[in-house]
Amino acid sequence: MSQPTTELTRCTWCGTDELYVKYHDNEWGKEVHDDETLFEFLLLESAQAGLSWITILRRREGYRKAFADFDVHKVAAFDDNDVERLMNDTGIIRNRLKILAAINNAKLFIGIQKEFGSFYKYLYSFMPGGKPIINHPEKIVPSTPISDAISKDMKKRGFKFFGTTICYAHMQATGMVNDHITGCSFK
């Protein structure tokens, strides 16, 4: 006897690219509570500025190798030799400003951890009731007043490549907001 087939519905933005679909199904919009993953996405989202997310996803393992498995303390300690090494690493986007921003942002990330107890607590201090938001969008917006506030505060603290659009993408990636469309099987 055959089993009934359940057809999956996905947000249209992920298309049919296998890597994008896997990311959509398993990560995007899922709540992240640990600072290690929040730092990984901070670094990746900052690298994505001006590029498509799939470009960064395809290089994610390259970034993992190049940036010490996303160990924030190791990245914060990178020096000029590391910058030159990264500028020659074909596994990542070789943009000096973004590389320097990753190192700078790692140092600032650690500062926020010391100030708030964790980066997670810092980010969720901006969220209503300290909880994630589940949206029911017809279309996905590029930013919100919350992403405006977070990116403004982070910019004031010295973070680079983390404007409101990148911040909102980070919020979506880490489940601070769940923007899966109504009817998506992965909402």
C-alpha positions, 0 to 999 in steps of 0.5 A: 500500500502506498503512502500518501505523498505530502507536497512541501511548500517553500518560500519562493526566494530559495528557488530550486538550488540544492544549497539554498533549499537546504539552508531554507529548510534547516536554518533560515528562521530557526531560533539561534540561542548560542553566541558561536552561531550568532557570530558565524552569521554576523561574519557571513552576513557582513561578507554578503553586503552587496552580494547575493546570499547564495554567493556566501553560502557557497563559500561558507566552508571556505569562511569556516576554514579561513576564520578559525571555525568562526571562533570569535576570540581567534578572529579578534586576535588576527593580525596583519599577517592574517589579513594578507593570508585572507586576501590570498584565500580563494575560498572567501570574498577577498575584500580587504575592507570586509576582512578588516571589518570581520576582525573589528566586529569580532573584537566588538562582539566580545565587548558586547558579550562582556557588557551584556553577558552574551551577544544573544542577550544584547540582540534580544534586548531590542525584541518586544518582550525579549522574544522572536517575532513570527511574521505572516508576510505576503512579501519579505521586507528588507528592514524594520524599525527593530533592525534600524535600531539594532544596526544604529546601535551597532554602528555607534559601537563601531561595527562595520558592514552591518546596516539595517538590511544586513541586520534584518537578514541576520535576524531572519537567518537566526530566527529573531524573526520568522519570515517564512511565508504563510503556508510554507512547510518550514514556518 
